[in-house]
Amino acid sequence: MKKFENISGLVGILALLAALIWYSINQVWQAYHWILLVVGVAGLGYFIFNYYRNRQKKLSSRALKYGSNVTLQIIVVLAIVSMLAFISTRRHVRFDWTENKLFSLSDQTEKILDNLNKDVKLMAFFKTSEQNRARDLLDEYNYRSSHLSYEFVDPDERPEIAKQYGIRKYGTIVVECGLKREVVEKLDEAELTNAIIKVTRDEEKAIYFLTGHGERSIKDESAEGYSKAAEAIKKENYLVKELNLVRRKTIPDSCTVLAIVGPKTNFFPGELDTIKKFVDNGGKLLLMVDPEHPAEIGEFAAQYHVQIGNDLVIDYSGVGQLFGAGPAMPLVTSYDENHAITKDFNIMTFYPLACSVTPMEDKGGYTITELLKTSGNSWADVDYASGRVSFDPQKDKKGPITLGVVVEKSASKPKLSLVIFGDSDFAKNGFFTNQGNMNLFMNTVNYLAEEEDLIAIRPKQIDDRRLTMTQADVKGLFYLVVIAIPLLVVIIGVVIFIRRNR
């Protein structure tokens, strides 16, 4: 009988809650709501009536014993929770289980913050109701460096400060370091990190792109151009310029890195001599060639004991076909693990129409690092011009094939450095953002510019994977998580307590 009374009380409570919650979600009171309401009141009334009729006025010693045990257990649990809360305020651990680690800072941002030696302040102009969405990201920045701090300002509550900084829209972040100031109008890790780079760098270094020989243009926004590469370089606080040696005759002193990207025609007399003098005197050179390159380029590279092949690299591993690429577009997953450019580099890169770049046996005192190689199922085909390729062991070179090298000579003062790639297509607009192509290109530029703290995997792009919920869905989720589950735990606890004390 007592069991029936307990069940009636539980059914009554559930029926009442169901009626009220159902009505709050749909905002319509119908017949089944009345039925649930009547059942709930009847069940609860029957339980209360029998409870007061049969209630014992004195607790048994057994009930008192169990009650004391429960009280002691509660005290112990509260003590443990308090201790954990105390420790958590001093030791922070966060886990990011999103597919692309969207709520974790990128390797590049972490490197920059770890090496930050100047005080940087972020002024975040957000409405009070919108500050929480920015706080998580800014907390990550603040946690990584003691030199970075931030402050939220609601432009509506403190208009004088917003006017002082010239703020015209909500969601603007001003990055300050000394007298330098950058404005970020989009809450984005890449934009914020680039702003920190700009205000903390003491000098602007210049990357010059050579023109006049059919090279890819940094002004060309088509799939074949290099405008995206130029824009990425600018974002990391470099100046980007073009250079025509026929007009200027000399390489300017402001040139930090000279880039020669995909030349197609012969150089004018004296141009390559000027470039060699620039490199030998400590200038940094990035040379990117394609299979049908001018013969002079091969002769130039040979002076640094690197052989640029008159061939086309073919890869029949089948990996490239998974990404819609044919055998003339080899994918690379093998990198030198010790060089700064490719250290911890675990992203695939691919190279449409590439030629081999191989260190000579006699390195002539240079240190030549083979940055990246194709798979063992590849070869360098010499007779590719016919349009039909097949491996000929008498002529062709069996893979793995090297597609990029770094040539250095530390003994020279200043240090000599140049990077040679057997492909210029991998960094053109059409392929720049695919896989790891952008990161490899930018890591190379930063290495040659002696900005090694910028060498890392860059911030990720956020995929739009929003969940659309109706008002009824929101209320239903609220009642499930906030009310139903905690209530179920309480009910189970009450039932266990009553069963122990029967």
C-alpha positions as CSV (number, residue, x, y, z in Angstrom):
1,M,0.0,0.0,0.0
2,K,2.8,2.4,0.9
3,K,4.5,1.7,-2.4
4,F,1.3,2.6,-4.2
5,E,1.1,5.9,-2.3
6,N,4.7,6.8,-3.2
7,I,4.0,6.0,-6.9
8,S,0.8,8.2,-6.9
9,G,2.8,11.1,-5.5
10,L,5.5,10.8,-8.1
11,V,3.0,10.4,-10.9
12,G,1.2,13.5,-9.6
13,I,4.3,15.7,-9.6
14,L,5.3,14.5,-13.1
15,A,1.8,15.1,-14.5
16,L,1.7,18.6,-13.1
17,L,5.1,19.5,-14.4
18,A,4.3,18.0,-17.8
19,A,1.1,20.1,-18.1
20,L,2.8,23.3,-17.2
21,I,6.0,22.8,-19.3
22,W,3.9,21.7,-22.3
23,Y,1.8,24.8,-22.1
24,S,4.9,27.1,-21.7
25,I,6.4,25.7,-24.9
26,N,3.3,25.8,-27.1
27,Q,1.5,28.7,-25.4
28,V,-1.9,27.0,-26.0
29,W,-4.0,25.3,-23.3
30,Q,-5.8,22.3,-24.7
31,A,-7.9,19.3,-23.4
32,Y,-4.9,17.1,-22.7
33,H,-3.4,19.8,-20.5
34,W,-6.6,19.6,-18.3
35,I,-6.3,15.8,-18.2
36,L,-2.7,16.0,-17.0
37,L,-3.6,18.7,-14.5
38,V,-6.5,16.7,-13.0
39,V,-4.3,13.5,-12.8
40,G,-1.5,15.5,-11.2
41,V,-3.7,17.1,-8.5
42,A,-5.5,13.8,-7.8
43,G,-2.2,11.8,-7.4
44,L,-0.5,14.5,-5.3
45,G,-3.6,15.0,-3.2
46,Y,-3.9,11.2,-2.5
47,F,-0.2,11.1,-1.5
48,I,-0.4,14.1,0.9
49,F,-3.6,12.7,2.5
50,N,-2.0,9.3,3.3
51,Y,1.3,10.8,4.3
52,Y,-0.2,12.9,7.1
53,R,-2.5,10.1,8.2
54,N,0.4,7.6,8.5
55,R,3.2,10.0,9.5
56,Q,5.3,8.8,12.4
57,K,6.0,11.4,15.0
58,K,9.3,10.1,16.0
59,L,12.3,9.1,13.8
60,S,13.7,5.7,14.4
61,S,17.3,5.3,15.5
62,R,18.0,3.7,12.1
63,A,16.7,6.8,10.3
64,L,18.8,9.0,12.5
65,K,21.9,6.9,11.7
66,Y,21.4,7.1,8.0
67,G,20.7,10.8,8.2
68,S,24.0,11.4,10.0
69,N,25.9,9.4,7.4
70,V,24.3,11.4,4.6
71,T,25.2,14.6,6.3
72,L,28.8,13.6,6.8
73,Q,29.0,12.5,3.1
74,I,27.6,15.9,2.0
75,I,30.2,17.7,4.1
76,V,33.1,15.7,2.6
77,V,31.8,16.2,-1.0
78,L,31.5,20.0,-0.4
79,A,35.0,20.1,1.0
80,I,36.4,18.3,-2.0
81,V,34.5,20.5,-4.4
82,S,35.7,23.6,-2.6
83,M,39.3,22.4,-2.8
84,L,39.0,21.8,-6.5
85,A,37.5,25.2,-7.0
86,F,40.4,26.8,-5.1
87,I,43.0,25.0,-7.2
88,S,41.2,25.8,-10.5
89,T,41.5,29.5,-9.8
90,R,45.3,29.1,-9.9
91,R,45.7,26.4,-12.5
92,H,43.8,26.7,-15.7
93,V,43.2,23.7,-18.0
94,R,41.0,23.9,-21.1
95,F,40.1,21.3,-23.7
96,D,39.2,22.1,-27.3
97,W,37.3,19.2,-28.9
98,T,36.2,21.0,-32.0
99,E,37.3,19.4,-35.3
100,N,39.7,22.2,-36.3
101,K,40.6,23.4,-32.8
102,L,38.7,26.6,-33.4
103,F,38.8,27.7,-29.8
104,S,42.6,27.2,-29.5
105,L,45.1,29.8,-30.5
106,S,47.2,28.9,-33.6
107,D,50.9,28.0,-33.4
108,Q,51.8,31.3,-34.9
109,T,49.8,33.3,-32.3
110,E,51.3,31.3,-29.4
111,K,54.8,31.9,-30.7
112,I,54.2,35.7,-31.0
113,L,52.7,35.9,-27.5
114,D,55.4,33.8,-25.9
115,N,58.1,36.1,-27.4
116,L,56.2,39.3,-26.6
117,N,58.6,41.7,-24.8
118,K,56.6,44.9,-25.1
119,D,53.4,45.9,-23.3
120,V,50.4,45.7,-25.6
121,K,46.9,46.8,-24.6
122,L,43.7,45.9,-26.3
123,M,40.7,48.3,-26.1
124,A,37.6,46.3,-27.0
125,F,34.6,48.4,-27.9
126,F,31.6,46.1,-27.5
127,K,28.1,46.5,-26.2
128,T,27.8,45.1,-22.7
129,S,25.4,42.4,-23.9
130,E,27.9,41.3,-26.6
131,Q,31.1,41.3,-24.6
132,N,31.0,37.6,-23.6
133,R,31.6,36.4,-27.2
134,A,34.8,38.4,-27.4
135,R,36.0,37.7,-23.8
136,D,36.9,34.0,-24.5
137,L,39.3,35.0,-27.3
138,L,40.8,37.9,-25.4
139,D,41.2,35.7,-22.3
140,E,43.3,33.3,-24.4
141,Y,45.6,36.1,-25.5
142,N,45.9,37.5,-22.0
143,Y,46.7,34.0,-20.5
144,R,49.5,33.4,-22.9
145,S,51.4,36.6,-22.1
146,S,51.8,38.9,-19.1
147,H,52.7,41.7,-21.5
148,L,49.2,41.8,-23.0
149,S,46.1,43.2,-21.3
150,Y,42.6,44.2,-22.4
151,E,39.7,46.4,-21.4
152,F,36.1,46.4,-22.5
153,V,34.4,49.6,-23.2
154,D,30.7,50.0,-24.0
155,P,30.5,53.0,-26.4
156,D,27.0,53.8,-25.2
157,E,28.0,54.0,-21.6
158,R,31.4,55.7,-22.1
159,P,31.0,57.7,-25.3
160,E,33.9,60.0,-24.4
161,I,36.4,57.1,-24.7
162,A,34.9,55.9,-28.0
163,K,35.2,59.4,-29.4
164,Q,38.8,59.6,-28.2
165,Y,39.7,56.5,-30.2
166,G,37.5,57.5,-33.2
167,I,35.3,54.4,-32.9
168,R,32.4,54.4,-35.4
169,K,31.1,50.8,-35.1
170,Y,30.5,48.2,-32.4
171,G,32.9,45.3,-32.2
172,T,36.0,47.3,-32.9
173,I,39.3,46.4,-31.1
174,V,42.1,48.9,-30.8
175,V,45.6,47.4,-30.4
176,E,48.2,49.8,-28.8
177,C,51.9,49.5,-28.1
178,G,53.7,52.7,-27.2
179,L,52.8,55.3,-29.8
180,K,51.7,52.7,-32.4
181,R,48.0,51.9,-32.8
182,E,46.1,49.4,-35.1
183,V,42.4,49.1,-35.5
184,V,40.7,45.7,-35.9
185,E,37.1,45.9,-37.0
186,K,36.5,42.1,-37.0
187,L,36.7,39.7,-34.1
188,D,39.1,37.3,-35.7
189,E,42.3,35.7,-34.5
190,A,44.2,36.3,-37.7
191,E,43.3,40.0,-37.8
192,L,44.2,40.5,-34.1
193,T,47.5,38.7,-34.3
194,N,48.5,40.6,-37.4
195,A,47.7,43.9,-35.6
196,I,49.9,42.8,-32.6
197,I,52.8,42.1,-35.1
198,K,52.4,45.5,-36.6
199,V,52.5,47.5,-33.4
200,T,55.4,45.5,-31.9
201,R,57.8,45.4,-34.8
202,D,60.5,48.1,-34.7
203,E,61.2,48.2,-38.5
204,E,59.3,47.5,-41.7
205,K,61.1,44.9,-43.9
206,A,60.6,44.9,-47.6
207,I,60.0,42.0,-49.9
208,Y,60.7,42.8,-53.6
209,F,59.3,40.7,-56.5
210,L,61.4,40.8,-59.7
211,T,59.6,41.7,-62.9
212,G,60.5,41.9,-66.6
213,H,60.9,38.2,-67.5
214,G,57.4,36.9,-67.5
215,E,57.3,36.4,-63.7
216,R,54.0,36.0,-61.9
217,S,52.6,39.4,-60.8
218,I,51.7,40.5,-57.3
219,K,49.0,42.7,-58.9
220,D,47.4,39.9,-60.9
221,E,44.2,38.8,-59.1
222,S,43.5,36.0,-61.5
223,A,44.1,32.3,-60.6
224,E,47.6,32.6,-62.1
225,G,48.6,35.7,-60.2
226,Y,50.3,36.3,-56.8
227,S,48.0,38.9,-55.3
228,K,47.0,36.6,-52.5
229,A,50.6,35.9,-51.6
230,A,51.4,39.6,-51.6
231,E,48.4,40.3,-49.3
232,A,49.5,37.6,-46.9
233,I,53.0,39.1,-46.7
234,K,51.6,42.6,-46.1
235,K,49.5,41.3,-43.2
236,E,52.6,40.2,-41.4
237,N,54.0,43.8,-41.5
238,Y,56.2,43.6,-44.5
239,L,56.3,46.1,-47.4
240,V,55.7,44.5,-50.8
241,K,57.2,46.0,-53.9
242,E,58.1,45.2,-57.5
243,L,61.6,45.6,-58.9
244,N,62.7,45.9,-62.5
245,L,66.5,45.6,-62.7
246,V,66.6,46.9,-66.3
247,R,65.2,50.3,-65.1
248,R,66.9,50.5,-61.7
249,K,70.2,48.6,-62.4
250,T,70.7,47.9,-58.7
251,I,68.9,46.2,-55.9
252,P,67.8,48.8,-53.3
253,D,69.4,48.7,-49.8
254,S,65.9,48.4,-48.3
255,C,65.4,45.0,-50.0
256,T,65.2,42.3,-47.3
257,V,64.2,39.4,-49.5
258,L,64.2,39.3,-53.3
259,A,61.7,36.9,-54.8
260,I,62.0,35.6,-58.4
261,V,58.8,33.8,-59.2
262,G,58.3,31.7,-62.4
263,P,60.6,33.6,-64.9
264,K,59.9,32.5,-68.5
265,T,62.3,34.6,-70.6
266,N,66.1,35.1,-70.5
267,F,67.6,37.8,-68.3
268,F,69.3,40.8,-69.7
269,P,73.1,41.0,-69.5
270,G,74.3,41.8,-66.0
271,E,71.1,41.1,-64.2
272,L,72.0,37.7,-62.8
273,D,75.5,39.1,-61.8
274,T,73.7,41.8,-59.8
275,I,71.5,39.3,-58.1
276,K,74.5,37.1,-57.3
277,K,76.4,40.0,-55.8
278,F,73.3,40.8,-53.7
279,V,73.1,37.2,-52.4
280,D,76.9,36.9,-51.8
281,N,76.7,40.1,-49.7
282,G,74.1,38.7,-47.4
283,G,70.9,39.5,-49.3
284,K,68.2,36.8,-49.1
285,L,66.8,35.2,-52.3
286,L,63.6,33.2,-52.9
287,L,63.8,31.5,-56.3
288,M,60.8,29.7,-57.6
289,V,61.1,28.1,-61.1
290,D,58.9,25.8,-63.3
291,P,59.9,23.0,-65.7
292,E,60.3,25.2,-68.7
293,H,62.6,27.7,-67.1
294,P,65.3,29.7,-68.8
295,A,68.7,27.9,-69.1
296,E,70.4,30.9,-67.3
297,I,68.4,30.1,-64.1
298,G,69.9,26.6,-64.0
299,E,73.4,28.0,-64.5
300,F,72.8,30.6,-61.7
301,A,71.7,27.8,-59.3
302,A,74.6,25.7,-60.2
303,Q,76.9,28.4,-58.8
304,Y,75.5,27.5,-55.5
305,H,75.8,23.7,-56.2
306,V,72.2,23.1,-56.8
307,Q,70.9,21.4,-60.0
308,I,67.5,22.5,-61.3
309,G,66.3,19.6,-63.5
310,N,64.9,20.0,-67.1
311,D,62.2,17.5,-66.2
312,L,58.7,17.1,-64.9
313,V,58.0,15.4,-61.6
314,I,55.4,12.6,-62.0
315,D,53.7,11.0,-59.0
316,Y,51.7,7.8,-59.4
317,S,51.1,7.1,-55.7
318,G,47.4,7.9,-56.2
319,V,47.4,10.2,-53.2
320,G,46.9,13.3,-55.4
321,Q,43.9,11.7,-57.1
322,L,42.0,11.7,-53.8
323,F,42.1,15.5,-54.1
324,G,41.3,15.7,-57.8
325,A,44.9,16.0,-58.8
326,G,46.6,14.1,-61.6
327,P,50.0,12.5,-61.6
328,A,51.7,15.7,-62.7
329,M,50.6,17.3,-59.4
330,P,52.7,15.5,-56.7
331,L,51.6,15.8,-53.1
332,V,54.3,16.1,-50.4
333,T,54.1,14.8,-46.9
334,S,57.8,14.3,-46.3
335,Y,59.6,17.4,-44.9
336,D,62.9,18.0,-43.2
337,E,62.1,17.8,-39.5
338,N,65.1,19.9,-38.3
339,H,64.9,23.0,-40.5
340,A,63.0,26.0,-39.1
341,I,60.8,26.3,-42.2
342,T,59.4,22.8,-42.0
343,K,59.9,21.8,-38.4
344,D,56.6,20.4,-37.0
345,F,55.1,20.9,-40.4
346,N,52.5,18.2,-40.7
347,I,50.2,19.5,-43.5
348,M,50.2,18.2,-47.1
349,T,51.3,20.5,-49.9
350,F,51.0,19.9,-53.6
351,Y,52.9,21.2,-56.6
352,P,51.3,21.5,-60.1
353,L,53.9,21.0,-62.9
354,A,57.1,20.9,-60.8
355,C,60.7,20.1,-61.7
356,S,63.4,18.6,-59.5
357,V,65.8,20.6,-57.4
358,T,68.8,18.5,-56.3
359,P,71.9,19.3,-54.3
360,M,75.1,18.4,-56.3
361,E,77.5,15.9,-54.9
362,D,80.1,18.5,-54.4
363,K,78.4,21.1,-52.2
364,G,81.3,23.5,-52.4
365,G,81.3,24.4,-48.7
366,Y,77.5,25.2,-48.7
367,T,75.0,23.7,-46.3
368,I,72.2,22.5,-48.5
369,T,69.0,21.3,-46.8
370,E,66.5,19.3,-48.8
371,L,63.2,20.8,-47.5
372,L,60.6,18.5,-49.1
373,K,60.4,15.3,-51.1
374,T,57.8,13.5,-53.1
375,S,56.8,9.9,-52.4
376,G,58.8,6.8,-53.5
377,N,56.2,6.2,-56.3
378,S,57.4,9.3,-58.2
379,W,60.1,10.1,-60.8
380,A,61.5,13.0,-62.7
381,D,60.5,12.5,-66.3
382,V,62.9,14.0,-68.9
383,D,60.8,13.4,-72.1
384,Y,57.6,15.0,-70.8
385,A,57.3,17.4,-73.7
386,S,55.7,14.7,-75.9
387,G,52.7,14.7,-73.6
388,R,53.0,11.0,-72.8
389,V,55.1,10.1,-69.7
390,S,56.5,6.8,-68.5
391,F,59.4,5.9,-66.3
392,D,62.6,5.2,-68.3
393,P,65.3,3.9,-65.9
394,Q,68.0,4.9,-68.4
395,K,67.0,8.6,-68.4
396,D,64.6,9.4,-65.6
397,K,65.4,9.7,-61.9
398,K,63.5,7.5,-59.5
399,G,61.7,9.1,-56.5
400,P,61.7,10.4,-53.9
401,I,62.3,13.6,-55.7
402,T,63.4,16.8,-53.9
403,L,61.3,19.9,-54.8
404,G,62.8,22.5,-52.6
405,V,66.2,23.3,-51.0
406,V,67.8,25.8,-48.7
407,V,71.3,26.9,-49.5
408,E,73.3,28.5,-46.6
409,K,76.9,29.4,-45.8
410,S,77.3,30.5,-42.2
411,A,81.0,31.1,-42.6
412,S,80.3,34.1,-44.9
413,K,79.7,37.4,-43.2
414,P,76.9,38.3,-43.4
415,K,75.3,34.8,-43.6
416,L,74.4,33.7,-47.1
417,S,70.9,32.2,-47.6
418,L,68.7,31.4,-50.5
419,V,65.7,29.1,-51.0
420,I,65.0,27.4,-54.4
421,F,61.7,25.7,-55.2
422,G,61.0,23.6,-58.4
423,D,57.5,25.1,-58.7
424,S,55.9,28.5,-58.6
425,D,52.3,27.3,-59.1
426,F,51.8,26.1,-55.5
427,A,51.7,29.7,-54.2
428,K,49.6,31.3,-57.0
429,N,46.1,32.5,-56.2
430,G,44.4,29.4,-57.5
431,F,46.3,27.1,-55.0
432,F,47.5,29.5,-52.3
433,T,45.0,28.7,-49.6
434,N,44.8,24.9,-50.3
435,Q,46.2,22.5,-47.7
436,G,49.6,23.8,-46.4
437,N,50.7,25.8,-49.4
438,M,50.2,29.2,-47.8
439,N,52.0,28.2,-44.6
440,L,55.0,26.8,-46.5
441,F,55.3,29.9,-48.6
442,M,54.9,32.3,-45.7
443,N,57.3,30.3,-43.5
444,T,59.9,30.6,-46.2
445,V,59.5,34.3,-46.5
446,N,59.7,34.7,-42.7
447,Y,62.8,32.6,-42.5
448,L,64.6,34.6,-45.2
449,A,63.5,37.8,-43.5
450,E,64.9,36.5,-40.2
451,E,61.6,36.6,-38.5
452,E,61.6,33.1,-37.2
453,D,59.0,33.8,-34.5
454,L,56.4,34.1,-37.3
455,I,57.2,30.7,-38.6
456,A,54.3,28.5,-37.7
457,I,50.9,27.2,-38.7
458,R,48.6,30.3,-39.1
459,P,45.2,30.9,-37.6
460,K,42.3,28.7,-38.8
461,Q,39.2,29.6,-40.7
462,I,36.0,29.1,-38.9
463,D,33.4,26.9,-40.7
464,D,29.8,28.1,-40.4
465,R,28.1,25.2,-38.7
466,R,25.3,27.0,-36.9
467,L,22.4,25.2,-35.2
468,T,19.0,26.8,-35.9
469,M,16.5,26.3,-33.1
470,T,12.9,27.5,-32.7
471,Q,11.6,29.2,-29.6
472,A,9.9,25.9,-28.7
473,D,13.2,24.0,-29.1
474,V,15.0,26.5,-26.8
475,K,12.4,26.1,-24.1
476,G,12.4,22.3,-24.4
477,L,16.1,22.2,-24.1
478,F,16.0,24.5,-21.0
479,Y,13.4,22.3,-19.2
480,L,15.4,19.2,-20.1
481,V,18.8,20.4,-18.9
482,V,17.9,22.9,-16.2
483,I,14.8,21.3,-14.7
484,A,14.2,17.7,-15.7
485,I,17.7,16.1,-15.2
486,P,18.3,17.8,-11.8
487,L,14.8,17.0,-10.7
488,L,15.3,13.3,-11.7
489,V,18.4,13.2,-9.6
490,V,16.5,14.7,-6.6
491,I,13.7,12.2,-7.0
492,I,16.1,9.3,-7.2
493,G,17.7,10.5,-4.0
494,V,14.4,10.9,-2.2
495,V,13.2,7.4,-3.3
496,I,16.5,5.8,-2.0
497,F,16.2,7.7,1.3
498,I,12.6,6.6,1.8
499,R,13.4,3.0,0.9
500,R,16.3,2.9,3.4
501,N,14.1,4.2,6.2
502,R,11.0,2.1,5.7
